[in-house]
Amino acid sequence: MYPFYIHTLILNEDYEEATKLIDFALTVKGINKTEILLKKIMLLECQQEFKKALKVIKKVKLNTINTSYDYTIEETEKRLNKKGNGNSKNDKKAKKKK
């Protein structure tokens, strides 16, 4: 339930409320912390806080207890690295024009 509502808050750009709910959800006993931390990464990515999101990736890797999230984590990390480093083709073209 929490991951779906957090996702909705992020899509609605209610970032402050999403942050509060993520912080609370991480204190709930028995919750899937991997799922909540992935939503935190999504929130940080929407806020263009790529370095912070990459730090949370490390936490996610430590909290994951099965392989079902491996692909999602790897692809998210790749995407964040591209955004954080500005390695896209459009960024390179824009730098050359300057």
Gaussian input, Z-matrix of N, CA and C with variables (Angstrom, degrees):
# hf/3-21g

backbone

0 1
 N
 C     1     B1
 C     2     B2     1     A1
 N     3     B3     2     A2     1     D1
 C     4     B4     3     A3     2     D2
 C     5     B5     4     A4     3     D3
 N     6     B6     5     A5     4     D4
 C     7     B7     6     A6     5     D5
 C     8     B8     7     A7     6     D6
 N     9     B9     8     A8     7     D7
 C    10    B10     9     A9     8     D8
 C    11    B11    10    A10     9     D9
 N    12    B12    11    A11    10    D10
 C    13    B13    12    A12    11    D11
 C    14    B14    13    A13    12    D12
 N    15    B15    14    A14    13    D13
 C    16    B16    15    A15    14    D14
 C    17    B17    16    A16    15    D15
 N    18    B18    17    A17    16    D16
 C    19    B19    18    A18    17    D17
 C    20    B20    19    A19    18    D18
 N    21    B21    20    A20    19    D19
 C    22    B22    21    A21    20    D20
 C    23    B23    22    A22    21    D21
 N    24    B24    23    A23    22    D22
 C    25    B25    24    A24    23    D23
 C    26    B26    25    A25    24    D24
 N    27    B27    26    A26    25    D25
 C    28    B28    27    A27    26    D26
 C    29    B29    28    A28    27    D27
 N    30    B30    29    A29    28    D28
 C    31    B31    30    A30    29    D29
 C    32    B32    31    A31    30    D30
 N    33    B33    32    A32    31    D31
 C    34    B34    33    A33    32    D32
 C    35    B35    34    A34    33    D33
 N    36    B36    35    A35    34    D34
 C    37    B37    36    A36    35    D35
 C    38    B38    37    A37    36    D36
 N    39    B39    38    A38    37    D37
 C    40    B40    39    A39    38    D38
 C    41    B41    40    A40    39    D39
 N    42    B42    41    A41    40    D40
 C    43    B43    42    A42    41    D41
 C    44    B44    43    A43    42    D42
 N    45    B45    44    A44    43    D43
 C    46    B46    45    A45    44    D44
 C    47    B47    46    A46    45    D45
 N    48    B48    47    A47    46    D46
 C    49    B49    48    A48    47    D47
 C    50    B50    49    A49    48    D48
 N    51    B51    50    A50    49    D49
 C    52    B52    51    A51    50    D50
 C    53    B53    52    A52    51    D51
 N    54    B54    53    A53    52    D52
 C    55    B55    54    A54    53    D53
 C    56    B56    55    A55    54    D54
 N    57    B57    56    A56    55    D55
 C    58    B58    57    A57    56    D56
 C    59    B59    58    A58    57    D57
 N    60    B60    59    A59    58    D58
 C    61    B61    60    A60    59    D59
 C    62    B62    61    A61    60    D60
 N    63    B63    62    A62    61    D61
 C    64    B64    63    A63    62    D62
 C    65    B65    64    A64    63    D63
 N    66    B66    65    A65    64    D64
 C    67    B67    66    A66    65    D65
 C    68    B68    67    A67    66    D66
 N    69    B69    68    A68    67    D67
 C    70    B70    69    A69    68    D68
 C    71    B71    70    A70    69    D69
 N    72    B72    71    A71    70    D70
 C    73    B73    72    A72    71    D71
 C    74    B74    73    A73    72    D72
 N    75    B75    74    A74    73    D73
 C    76    B76    75    A75    74    D74
 C    77    B77    76    A76    75    D75
 N    78    B78    77    A77    76    D76
 C    79    B79    78    A78    77    D77
 C    80    B80    79    A79    78    D78
 N    81    B81    80    A80    79    D79
 C    82    B82    81    A81    80    D80
 C    83    B83    82    A82    81    D81
 N    84    B84    83    A83    82    D82
 C    85    B85    84    A84    83    D83
 C    86    B86    85    A85    84    D84
 N    87    B87    86    A86    85    D85
 C    88    B88    87    A87    86    D86
 C    89    B89    88    A88    87    D87
 N    90    B90    89    A89    88    D88
 C    91    B91    90    A90    89    D89
 C    92    B92    91    A91    90    D90
 N    93    B93    92    A92    91    D91
 C    94    B94    93    A93    92    D92
 C    95    B95    94    A94    93    D93
 N    96    B96    95    A95    94    D94
 C    97    B97    96    A96    95    D95
 C    98    B98    97    A97    96    D96
 N    99    B99    98    A98    97    D97
 C   100   B100    99    A99    98    D98
 C   101   B101   100   A100    99    D99
 N   102   B102   101   A101   100   D100
 C   103   B103   102   A102   101   D101
 C   104   B104   103   A103   102   D102
 N   105   B105   104   A104   103   D103
 C   106   B106   105   A105   104   D104
 C   107   B107   106   A106   105   D105
 N   108   B108   107   A107   106   D106
 C   109   B109   108   A108   107   D107
 C   110   B110   109   A109   108   D108
 N   111   B111   110   A110   109   D109
 C   112   B112   111   A111   110   D110
 C   113   B113   112   A112   111   D111
 N   114   B114   113   A113   112   D112
 C   115   B115   114   A114   113   D113
 C   116   B116   115   A115   114   D114
 N   117   B117   116   A116   115   D115
 C   118   B118   117   A117   116   D116
 C   119   B119   118   A118   117   D117
 N   120   B120   119   A119   118   D118
 C   121   B121   120   A120   119   D119
 C   122   B122   121   A121   120   D120
 N   123   B123   122   A122   121   D121
 C   124   B124   123   A123   122   D122
 C   125   B125   124   A124   123   D123
 N   126   B126   125   A125   124   D124
 C   127   B127   126   A126   125   D125
 C   128   B128   127   A127   126   D126
 N   129   B129   128   A128   127   D127
 C   130   B130   129   A129   128   D128
 C   131   B131   130   A130   129   D129
 N   132   B132   131   A131   130   D130
 C   133   B133   132   A132   131   D131
 C   134   B134   133   A133   132   D132
 N   135   B135   134   A134   133   D133
 C   136   B136   135   A135   134   D134
 C   137   B137   136   A136   135   D135
 N   138   B138   137   A137   136   D136
 C   139   B139   138   A138   137   D137
 C   140   B140   139   A139   138   D138
 N   141   B141   140   A140   139   D139
 C   142   B142   141   A141   140   D140
 C   143   B143   142   A142   141   D141
 N   144   B144   143   A143   142   D142
 C   145   B145   144   A144   143   D143
 C   146   B146   145   A145   144   D144
 N   147   B147   146   A146   145   D145
 C   148   B148   147   A147   146   D146
 C   149   B149   148   A148   147   D147
 N   150   B150   149   A149   148   D148
 C   151   B151   150   A150   149   D149
 C   152   B152   151   A151   150   D150
 N   153   B153   152   A152   151   D151
 C   154   B154   153   A153   152   D152
 C   155   B155   154   A154   153   D153
 N   156   B156   155   A155   154   D154
 C   157   B157   156   A156   155   D155
 C   158   B158   157   A157   156   D156
 N   159   B159   158   A158   157   D157
 C   160   B160   159   A159   158   D158
 C   161   B161   160   A160   159   D159
 N   162   B162   161   A161   160   D160
 C   163   B163   162   A162   161   D161
 C   164   B164   163   A163   162   D162
 N   165   B165   164   A164   163   D163
 C   166   B166   165   A165   164   D164
 C   167   B167   166   A166   165   D165
 N   168   B168   167   A167   166   D166
 C   169   B169   168   A168   167   D167
 C   170   B170   169   A169   168   D168
 N   171   B171   170   A170   169   D169
 C   172   B172   171   A171   170   D170
 C   173   B173   172   A172   171   D171
 N   174   B174   173   A173   172   D172
 C   175   B175   174   A174   173   D173
 C   176   B176   175   A175   174   D174
 N   177   B177   176   A176   175   D175
 C   178   B178   177   A177   176   D176
 C   179   B179   178   A178   177   D177
 N   180   B180   179   A179   178   D178
 C   181   B181   180   A180   179   D179
 C   182   B182   181   A181   180   D180
 N   183   B183   182   A182   181   D181
 C   184   B184   183   A183   182   D182
 C   185   B185   184   A184   183   D183
 N   186   B186   185   A185   184   D184
 C   187   B187   186   A186   185   D185
 C   188   B188   187   A187   186   D186
 N   189   B189   188   A188   187   D187
 C   190   B190   189   A189   188   D188
 C   191   B191   190   A190   189   D189
 N   192   B192   191   A191   190   D190
 C   193   B193   192   A192   191   D191
 C   194   B194   193   A193   192   D192
 N   195   B195   194   A194   193   D193
 C   196   B196   195   A195   194   D194
 C   197   B197   196   A196   195   D195
 N   198   B198   197   A197   196   D196
 C   199   B199   198   A198   197   D197
 C   200   B200   199   A199   198   D198
 N   201   B201   200   A200   199   D199
 C   202   B202   201   A201   200   D200
 C   203   B203   202   A202   201   D201
 N   204   B204   203   A203   202   D202
 C   205   B205   204   A204   203   D203
 C   206   B206   205   A205   204   D204
 N   207   B207   206   A206   205   D205
 C   208   B208   207   A207   206   D206
 C   209   B209   208   A208   207   D207
 N   210   B210   209   A209   208   D208
 C   211   B211   210   A210   209   D209
 C   212   B212   211   A211   210   D210
 N   213   B213   212   A212   211   D211
 C   214   B214   213   A213   212   D212
 C   215   B215   214   A214   213   D213
 N   216   B216   215   A215   214   D214
 C   217   B217   216   A216   215   D215
 C   218   B218   217   A217   216   D216
 N   219   B219   218   A218   217   D217
 C   220   B220   219   A219   218   D218
 C   221   B221   220   A220   219   D219
 N   222   B222   221   A221   220   D220
 C   223   B223   222   A222   221   D221
 C   224   B224   223   A223   222   D222
 N   225   B225   224   A224   223   D223
 C   226   B226   225   A225   224   D224
 C   227   B227   226   A226   225   D225
 N   228   B228   227   A227   226   D226
 C   229   B229   228   A228   227   D227
 C   230   B230   229   A229   228   D228
 N   231   B231   230   A230   229   D229
 C   232   B232   231   A231   230   D230
 C   233   B233   232   A232   231   D231
 N   234   B234   233   A233   232   D232
 C   235   B235   234   A234   233   D233
 C   236   B236   235   A235   234   D234
 N   237   B237   236   A236   235   D235
 C   238   B238   237   A237   236   D236
 C   239   B239   238   A238   237   D237
 N   240   B240   239   A239   238   D238
 C   241   B241   240   A240   239   D239
 C   242   B242   241   A241   240   D240
 N   243   B243   242   A242   241   D241
 C   244   B244   243   A243   242   D242
 C   245   B245   244   A244   243   D243
 N   246   B246   245   A245   244   D244
 C   247   B247   246   A246   245   D245
 C   248   B248   247   A247   246   D246
 N   249   B249   248   A248   247   D247
 C   250   B250   249   A249   248   D248
 C   251   B251   250   A250   249   D249
 N   252   B252   251   A251   250   D250
 C   253   B253   252   A252   251   D251
 C   254   B254   253   A253   252   D252
 N   255   B255   254   A254   253   D253
 C   256   B256   255   A255   254   D254
 C   257   B257   256   A256   255   D255
 N   258   B258   257   A257   256   D256
 C   259   B259   258   A258   257   D257
 C   260   B260   259   A259   258   D258
 N   261   B261   260   A260   259   D259
 C   262   B262   261   A261   260   D260
 C   263   B263   262   A262   261   D261
 N   264   B264   263   A263   262   D262
 C   265   B265   264   A264   263   D263
 C   266   B266   265   A265   264   D264
 N   267   B267   266   A266   265   D265
 C   268   B268   267   A267   266   D266
 C   269   B269   268   A268   267   D267
 N   270   B270   269   A269   268   D268
 C   271   B271   270   A270   269   D269
 C   272   B272   271   A271   270   D270
 N   273   B273   272   A272   271   D271
 C   274   B274   273   A273   272   D272
 C   275   B275   274   A274   273   D273
 N   276   B276   275   A275   274   D274
 C   277   B277   276   A276   275   D275
 C   278   B278   277   A277   276   D276
 N   279   B279   278   A278   277   D277
 C   280   B280   279   A279   278   D278
 C   281   B281   280   A280   279   D279
 N   282   B282   281   A281   280   D280
 C   283   B283   282   A282   281   D281
 C   284   B284   283   A283   282   D282
 N   285   B285   284   A284   283   D283
 C   286   B286   285   A285   284   D284
 C   287   B287   286   A286   285   D285
 N   288   B288   287   A287   286   D286
 C   289   B289   288   A288   287   D287
 C   290   B290   289   A289   288   D288
 N   291   B291   290   A290   289   D289
 C   292   B292   291   A291   290   D290
 C   293   B293   292   A292   291   D291

   B1=1.4404
   B2=1.5305
   B3=1.3272
   B4=1.4660
   B5=1.5303
   B6=1.3344
   B7=1.4698
   B8=1.5253
   B9=1.3191
   B10=1.4694
   B11=1.5239
   B12=1.3219
   B13=1.4609
   B14=1.5254
   B15=1.3276
   B16=1.4685
   B17=1.5289
   B18=1.3156
   B19=1.4680
   B20=1.5283
   B21=1.3048
   B22=1.4625
   B23=1.5205
   B24=1.3236
   B25=1.4672
   B26=1.5259
   B27=1.3164
   B28=1.4617
   B29=1.5262
   B30=1.3155
   B31=1.4660
   B32=1.5246
   B33=1.3238
   B34=1.4676
   B35=1.5277
   B36=1.3270
   B37=1.4715
   B38=1.5225
   B39=1.3194
   B40=1.4614
   B41=1.5245
   B42=1.3265
   B43=1.4551
   B44=1.5319
   B45=1.3185
   B46=1.4645
   B47=1.5311
   B48=1.3194
   B49=1.4592
   B50=1.5332
   B51=1.3278
   B52=1.4637
   B53=1.5294
   B54=1.3169
   B55=1.4634
   B56=1.5225
   B57=1.3156
   B58=1.4663
   B59=1.5245
   B60=1.3255
   B61=1.4625
   B62=1.5246
   B63=1.3174
   B64=1.4678
   B65=1.5227
   B66=1.3252
   B67=1.4667
   B68=1.5244
   B69=1.3231
   B70=1.4650
   B71=1.5279
   B72=1.3209
   B73=1.4673
   B74=1.5266
   B75=1.3238
   B76=1.4673
   B77=1.5268
   B78=1.3332
   B79=1.4716
   B80=1.5252
   B81=1.3225
   B82=1.4687
   B83=1.5243
   B84=1.2981
   B85=1.4584
   B86=1.5284
   B87=1.3339
   B88=1.4546
   B89=1.5153
   B90=1.3253
   B91=1.4701
   B92=1.5305
   B93=1.3092
   B94=1.4555
   B95=1.5322
   B96=1.3196
   B97=1.4640
   B98=1.5231
   B99=1.3049
   B100=1.4613
   B101=1.5198
   B102=1.3141
   B103=1.4686
   B104=1.5340
   B105=1.3100
   B106=1.4706
   B107=1.5257
   B108=1.3218
   B109=1.4674
   B110=1.5245
   B111=1.3272
   B112=1.4667
   B113=1.5276
   B114=1.3111
   B115=1.4781
   B116=1.5237
   B117=1.3366
   B118=1.4614
   B119=1.5252
   B120=1.3282
   B121=1.4637
   B122=1.5255
   B123=1.3170
   B124=1.4648
   B125=1.5347
   B126=1.3186
   B127=1.4636
   B128=1.5246
   B129=1.3266
   B130=1.4578
   B131=1.5222
   B132=1.3243
   B133=1.4658
   B134=1.5287
   B135=1.3134
   B136=1.4715
   B137=1.5268
   B138=1.3225
   B139=1.4652
   B140=1.5255
   B141=1.3259
   B142=1.4603
   B143=1.5293
   B144=1.3176
   B145=1.4623
   B146=1.5266
   B147=1.3212
   B148=1.4614
   B149=1.5237
   B150=1.3296
   B151=1.4655
   B152=1.5261
   B153=1.3180
   B154=1.4681
   B155=1.5248
   B156=1.3190
   B157=1.4681
   B158=1.5291
   B159=1.3247
   B160=1.4599
   B161=1.5283
   B162=1.3289
   B163=1.4684
   B164=1.5265
   B165=1.3257
   B166=1.4646
   B167=1.5268
   B168=1.3320
   B169=1.4754
   B170=1.5283
   B171=1.3335
   B172=1.4635
   B173=1.5316
   B174=1.3365
   B175=1.4684
   B176=1.5227
   B177=1.3154
   B178=1.4678
   B179=1.5204
   B180=1.3204
   B181=1.4661
   B182=1.5221
   B183=1.3239
   B184=1.4650
   B185=1.5268
   B186=1.3252
   B187=1.4639
   B188=1.5214
   B189=1.3291
   B190=1.4555
   B191=1.5184
   B192=1.3492
   B193=1.4670
   B194=1.5242
   B195=1.3373
   B196=1.4658
   B197=1.5218
   B198=1.3044
   B199=1.4657
   B200=1.5282
   B201=1.3015
   B202=1.4652
   B203=1.5329
   B204=1.3268
   B205=1.4617
   B206=1.5266
   B207=1.3195
   B208=1.4632
   B209=1.5255
   B210=1.3235
   B211=1.4667
   B212=1.5335
   B213=1.3156
   B214=1.4666
   B215=1.5225
   B216=1.3101
   B217=1.4644
   B218=1.5279
   B219=1.3234
   B220=1.4645
   B221=1.5232
   B222=1.3127
   B223=1.4711
   B224=1.5271
   B225=1.3127
   B226=1.4614
   B227=1.5204
   B228=1.3222
   B229=1.4600
   B230=1.5289
   B231=1.3182
   B232=1.4674
   B233=1.5269
   B234=1.3336
   B235=1.4628
   B236=1.5304
   B237=1.3255
   B238=1.4652
   B239=1.5218
   B240=1.3199
   B241=1.4638
   B242=1.5211
   B243=1.3245
   B244=1.4663
   B245=1.5211
   B246=1.3188
   B247=1.4679
   B248=1.5229
   B249=1.3040
   B250=1.4626
   B251=1.5111
   B252=1.3218
   B253=1.4621
   B254=1.5157
   B255=1.3223
   B256=1.4633
   B257=1.5190
   B258=1.3171
   B259=1.4607
   B260=1.5195
   B261=1.2982
   B262=1.4591
   B263=1.5265
   B264=1.3195
   B265=1.4648
   B266=1.5205
   B267=1.3229
   B268=1.4660
   B269=1.5170
   B270=1.3416
   B271=1.4624
   B272=1.5241
   B273=1.3368
   B274=1.4586
   B275=1.5303
   B276=1.3318
   B277=1.4667
   B278=1.5225
   B279=1.3203
   B280=1.4575
   B281=1.5348
   B282=1.3321
   B283=1.4712
   B284=1.5240
   B285=1.3478
   B286=1.4619
   B287=1.5319
   B288=1.3406
   B289=1.4694
   B290=1.5270
   B291=1.3227
   B292=1.4701
   B293=1.4929
   A1=111.26
   A2=117.23
   A3=119.93
   A4=112.84
   A5=119.00
   A6=118.23
   A7=113.47
   A8=117.17
   A9=120.05
   A10=111.37
   A11=116.45
   A12=119.75
   A13=110.29
   A14=117.26
   A15=120.74
   A16=109.59
   A17=116.33
   A18=121.22
   A19=110.51
   A20=117.02
   A21=121.84
   A22=111.02
   A23=117.07
   A24=120.69
   A25=110.99
   A26=116.43
   A27=120.23
   A28=110.39
   A29=116.92
   A30=120.10
   A31=111.98
   A32=116.15
   A33=120.91
   A34=112.38
   A35=115.92
   A36=123.08
   A37=112.45
   A38=116.68
   A39=122.47
   A40=108.17
   A41=115.06
   A42=121.24
   A43=113.68
   A44=116.68
   A45=119.62
   A46=110.92
   A47=116.32
   A48=120.38
   A49=110.93
   A50=116.67
   A51=120.35
   A52=110.28
   A53=116.88
   A54=121.45
   A55=111.02
   A56=116.05
   A57=120.13
   A58=111.32
   A59=116.30
   A60=119.86
   A61=111.12
   A62=117.58
   A63=120.83
   A64=109.83
   A65=116.18
   A66=120.06
   A67=111.07
   A68=116.65
   A69=120.13
   A70=111.29
   A71=116.40
   A72=120.73
   A73=111.26
   A74=116.95
   A75=120.05
   A76=112.57
   A77=117.24
   A78=120.52
   A79=112.45
   A80=117.07
   A81=121.35
   A82=109.28
   A83=114.90
   A84=121.04
   A85=110.23
   A86=116.27
   A87=121.47
   A88=115.48
   A89=118.23
   A90=120.67
   A91=109.55
   A92=116.13
   A93=121.58
   A94=108.04
   A95=115.88
   A96=120.81
   A97=112.35
   A98=116.69
   A99=119.58
   A100=110.09
   A101=116.21
   A102=121.31
   A103=110.95
   A104=117.10
   A105=121.23
   A106=110.22
   A107=116.72
   A108=119.41
   A109=111.75
   A110=117.54
   A111=119.92
   A112=110.78
   A113=116.92
   A114=120.00
   A115=110.29
   A116=116.62
   A117=119.93
   A118=110.12
   A119=116.30
   A120=120.68
   A121=109.80
   A122=116.24
   A123=120.90
   A124=110.18
   A125=116.51
   A126=121.92
   A127=110.48
   A128=116.59
   A129=120.65
   A130=111.70
   A131=116.44
   A132=120.20
   A133=110.32
   A134=117.30
   A135=120.94
   A136=111.04
   A137=115.72
   A138=120.77
   A139=111.96
   A140=116.41
   A141=124.62
   A142=112.50
   A143=115.30
   A144=123.04
   A145=107.90
   A146=115.89
   A147=121.04
   A148=112.98
   A149=117.93
   A150=120.46
   A151=111.03
   A152=116.36
   A153=120.31
   A154=110.16
   A155=115.88
   A156=120.42
   A157=110.63
   A158=116.78
   A159=120.33
   A160=111.57
   A161=116.38
   A162=119.30
   A163=110.83
   A164=116.09
   A165=120.10
   A166=110.23
   A167=116.76
   A168=120.70
   A169=109.89
   A170=116.56
   A171=120.47
   A172=110.80
   A173=116.28
   A174=120.57
   A175=110.97
   A176=115.75
   A177=120.38
   A178=110.06
   A179=115.99
   A180=119.47
   A181=111.14
   A182=116.78
   A183=120.65
   A184=112.23
   A185=117.40
   A186=121.80
   A187=113.95
   A188=117.22
   A189=120.33
   A190=109.87
   A191=115.37
   A192=119.04
   A193=112.24
   A194=116.82
   A195=119.78
   A196=108.94
   A197=115.84
   A198=119.94
   A199=114.21
   A200=117.89
   A201=119.58
   A202=113.35
   A203=117.60
   A204=120.61
   A205=112.78
   A206=118.11
   A207=121.37
   A208=113.01
   A209=117.30
   A210=120.53
   A211=110.55
   A212=116.71
   A213=121.10
   A214=110.87
   A215=116.55
   A216=121.11
   A217=110.41
   A218=117.25
   A219=121.00
   A220=112.16
   A221=116.32
   A222=120.00
   A223=111.52
   A224=116.79
   A225=120.86
   A226=109.98
   A227=116.08
   A228=120.57
   A229=111.01
   A230=117.75
   A231=121.54
   A232=110.90
   A233=115.63
   A234=120.51
   A235=111.07
   A236=116.51
   A237=120.58
   A238=111.40
   A239=116.01
   A240=119.35
   A241=110.91
   A242=117.07
   A243=120.61
   A244=110.73
   A245=115.71
   A246=119.45
   A247=111.34
   A248=116.29
   A249=120.91
   A250=113.40
   A251=116.34
   A252=120.82
   A253=112.80
   A254=117.02
   A255=120.12
   A256=112.02
   A257=116.58
   A258=120.89
   A259=114.10
   A260=117.95
   A261=118.12
   A262=110.44
   A263=117.10
   A264=122.20
   A265=111.08
   A266=116.87
   A267=120.36
   A268=111.11
   A269=117.90
   A270=121.06
   A271=110.90
   A272=116.63
   A273=120.80
   A274=110.99
   A275=116.30
   A276=120.46
   A277=110.37
   A278=116.84
   A279=121.20
   A280=110.15
   A281=116.91
   A282=120.24
   A283=111.05
   A284=117.02
   A285=120.91
   A286=111.18
   A287=116.36
   A288=120.27
   A289=111.37
   A290=117.07
   A291=120.40
   A292=107.98
   D1=-47.58
   D2=-179.17
   D3=-58.77
   D4=-46.12
   D5=-178.60
   D6=-58.61
   D7=-37.01
   D8=-179.28
   D9=-68.51
   D10=-41.45
   D11=-179.64
   D12=-70.37
   D13=-39.71
   D14=176.73
   D15=-60.21
   D16=-44.12
   D17=178.63
   D18=-58.28
   D19=-44.56
   D20=179.09
   D21=-62.54
   D22=-43.30
   D23=178.74
   D24=-60.91
   D25=-41.28
   D26=179.60
   D27=-65.21
   D28=-44.99
   D29=178.95
   D30=-62.41
   D31=-31.81
   D32=178.44
   D33=-84.26
   D34=2.42
   D35=-178.87
   D36=61.21
   D37=30.81
   D38=172.76
   D39=-91.87
   D40=65.70
   D41=-170.45
   D42=-65.57
   D43=-38.53
   D44=-179.22
   D45=-64.29
   D46=-45.07
   D47=179.14
   D48=-67.11
   D49=-37.54
   D50=177.69
   D51=-62.95
   D52=-41.24
   D53=177.96
   D54=-60.71
   D55=-45.70
   D56=179.40
   D57=-62.01
   D58=-43.14
   D59=-178.96
   D60=-67.62
   D61=-38.14
   D62=176.89
   D63=-61.91
   D64=-47.30
   D65=179.41
   D66=-58.99
   D67=-42.74
   D68=178.37
   D69=-66.85
   D70=-46.37
   D71=-176.29
   D72=-59.31
   D73=-34.16
   D74=179.61
   D75=-68.25
   D76=-14.31
   D77=177.67
   D78=-92.75
   D79=-10.65
   D80=-177.52
   D81=-73.70
   D82=125.18
   D83=-179.12
   D84=-66.36
   D85=132.38
   D86=176.51
   D87=84.20
   D88=1.58
   D89=-178.96
   D90=-76.87
   D91=152.98
   D92=177.30
   D93=-77.44
   D94=94.95
   D95=-175.87
   D96=-64.46
   D97=-30.36
   D98=178.38
   D99=-60.36
   D100=-46.03
   D101=-179.58
   D102=-62.39
   D103=-42.17
   D104=-179.37
   D105=-68.45
   D106=-42.05
   D107=178.87
   D108=-65.55
   D109=-33.86
   D110=174.90
   D111=-63.98
   D112=-35.27
   D113=176.07
   D114=-68.98
   D115=-35.01
   D116=176.96
   D117=-63.64
   D118=-39.95
   D119=176.95
   D120=-62.91
   D121=-43.12
   D122=178.36
   D123=-59.11
   D124=-44.22
   D125=178.78
   D126=-60.49
   D127=-49.04
   D128=-179.32
   D129=-63.39
   D130=-37.02
   D131=178.04
   D132=-64.65
   D133=-42.13
   D134=178.29
   D135=-62.96
   D136=-30.56
   D137=178.59
   D138=-88.01
   D139=3.87
   D140=-179.44
   D141=59.18
   D142=36.06
   D143=175.64
   D144=-101.05
   D145=68.92
   D146=-170.49
   D147=-67.84
   D148=-39.43
   D149=179.82
   D150=-64.86
   D151=-41.33
   D152=178.09
   D153=-64.76
   D154=-40.30
   D155=179.63
   D156=-63.21
   D157=-39.16
   D158=178.96
   D159=-66.18
   D160=-31.93
   D161=175.75
   D162=-66.81
   D163=-37.10
   D164=178.84
   D165=-68.84
   D166=-30.70
   D167=176.50
   D168=-55.37
   D169=-40.80
   D170=179.26
   D171=-60.98
   D172=-41.50
   D173=177.54
   D174=-63.66
   D175=-41.79
   D176=-179.47
   D177=-60.62
   D178=-44.10
   D179=-179.88
   D180=-60.36
   D181=-36.46
   D182=179.42
   D183=-73.64
   D184=-31.32
   D185=-177.16
   D186=-85.20
   D187=-18.69
   D188=-177.17
   D189=-71.46
   D190=129.31
   D191=-178.53
   D192=-114.62
   D193=5.27
   D194=173.54
   D195=-146.68
   D196=169.43
   D197=-173.30
   D198=-86.58
   D199=-0.72
   D200=-175.41
   D201=-66.27
   D202=-19.47
   D203=-179.47
   D204=-99.87
   D205=-4.31
   D206=-173.92
   D207=-56.30
   D208=-47.37
   D209=-178.53
   D210=-62.05
   D211=-46.58
   D212=-179.59
   D213=-60.00
   D214=-44.10
   D215=-179.10
   D216=-64.77
   D217=-45.93
   D218=-179.73
   D219=-61.94
   D220=-45.91
   D221=-179.14
   D222=-67.37
   D223=-37.99
   D224=177.65
   D225=-63.54
   D226=-43.57
   D227=179.48
   D228=-62.29
   D229=-43.12
   D230=177.58
   D231=-60.06
   D232=-46.28
   D233=-178.60
   D234=-62.67
   D235=-43.28
   D236=-179.89
   D237=-65.86
   D238=-38.81
   D239=178.21
   D240=-63.66
   D241=-41.16
   D242=177.72
   D243=-62.52
   D244=-45.42
   D245=-178.74
   D246=-68.22
   D247=-40.22
   D248=-177.89
   D249=-69.90
   D250=-33.28
   D251=-178.61
   D252=-92.77
   D253=-11.41
   D254=-178.77
   D255=65.74
   D256=41.25
   D257=-176.14
   D258=-89.21
   D259=7.70
   D260=-177.84
   D261=-71.51
   D262=155.46
   D263=-178.75
   D264=-61.68
   D265=-37.12
   D266=-179.36
   D267=-65.06
   D268=-38.03
   D269=178.36
   D270=-64.00
   D271=-41.51
   D272=-179.50
   D273=-65.42
   D274=-41.31
   D275=179.01
   D276=-64.64
   D277=-40.02
   D278=-178.60
   D279=-66.43
   D280=-37.25
   D281=179.34
   D282=-68.24
   D283=-37.44
   D284=-179.45
   D285=-66.99
   D286=-35.12
   D287=-178.91
   D288=-69.14
   D289=-27.50
   D290=-179.53
   D291=-74.35

